[in-house]
Amino acid sequence: MKALVCGGAGYIGSHMVRALERAGHEVLVLDDLSTGHREAVVNAQLVLASLLDESRIDSAFESFRPDIVFHFAALSIVRDSVADPLTYYRNNIAGSINLLASMRRHAVSSIVFSSSAAVYGLPSVGLIDESQALCPINPYGSSKMAMERLLAEAHVAYGIRSVSLRYFNAAGADPEGGIGEAHEPETHLIPNALRAAAEGSPLHVFGRDYTTADGTCVRDYVHVCDLAHAHLLAADYMRHRDGAHVFNLGTGRGSSVMDVVAAVEGVTGRKVEVVYSPRREGDPDRLVATHARASDELGWSPAMSDIESIVRSAWKWHAQRNY
């Protein structure tokens, strides 16, 4: 299989590239390095291009002739999307439209799309399945919802097959090392807790009055390598099934902020100083998903996504960065 990986120099995309290479597939990475890292692309060819540049996209299709597209190229910081929705819609929707148009021109009919739990907004159920209403509360989530709808319409109009994978909290790093989570600025809990442990700096925790066991919010953490495996299964799924499909990628269990802090302290052997701040507007108490549909239809289950394994793999990566 020849796979074009858009956003393949980013956190999840680079782990996908490794998974494809290990499975024996040929890979071309397309990334503008606005949030990705050149050093994360080791063996695959890298085309430096934005999805807003239609001519560069067409050139990549013409030279590589992929069988399938994996689409990770999106801006993903919620607070930035609220501050600058035009940039988010331009990048996440207009860029994706350019990609789909190039797929049409070059007769590529399969795409795996990186969606998000953000499409659900503030769900009222304890365990989220794919039947829950889509009610995003920020431009980032709205951009993902819009693309899911467009993919469904593109199947009807053009016969493009798609699988949209709604991630919950991607975390961890490749156990073999070399790549991991490296955002700037870093907004995710686990790398920030590891940094706090390594540097002896305080970890700011937003809210301790949630309706959870310890008062901190609960999230569903999924190992990034489990996410990459789901994409491989989705590609195989489309070889045998037509349509536009959506799947949650969660574990069915949640970890609170303080559960994560305890795991970080256990793995690193270092104390994390916690400083509590007021909760952030729009943060739900609990976001946990069932993966029953992905299990039944894709044959996927999270194999590496217990919180200790996630933190241990992430610490191995972060410890290499001279903390």
Number of C-alpha atoms within 10 A of each C-alpha: 13 16 22 24 28 28 29 32 30 28 24 25 26 30 25 28 29 23 19 21 15 10 11 11 13 18 23 24 24 25 25 22 16 13 18 22 19 16 10 20 21 14 11 16 12 18 16 12 20 20 25 19 12 17 14 16 21 19 13 19 21 13 8 15 18 23 17 21 23 25 21 24 29 23 18 17 15 18 13 15 20 14 12 12 18 12 15 24 21 16 19 25 22 17 20 23 19 18 22 21 17 20 23 15 12 14 15 19 20 25 26 24 25 22 26 21 25 25 25 22 19 19 21 14 12 13 17 20 20 16 6 13 14 17 15 19 16 19 26 25 22 24 27 26 21 14 20 24 11 17 26 20 14 20 17 13 9 12 17 22 24 29 25 24 23 23 21 22 21 22 27 31 27 21 16 9 13 13 25 25 22 15 14 8 7 12 12 14 17 24 23 16 27 28 20 22 22 19 12 13 15 16 19 16 19 17 18 17 13 16 13 13 9 14 15 23 25 24 21 25 29 27 27 28 25 23 27 20 18 23 24 18 16 25 22 12 17 21 10 7 11 14 16 24 18 18 23 23 33 33 22 19 17 21 20 20 22 17 16 22 24 16 22 28 17 14 17 17 11 15 15 22 15 15 11 14 11 11 16 10 7 10 14 17 20 23 29 25 26 20 21 20 16 20 16 10 12 19 13 21 19 20 13 17 24 17 22 18 18 26 28 19 21 25 23 20 22 21 13 10 8 6 11
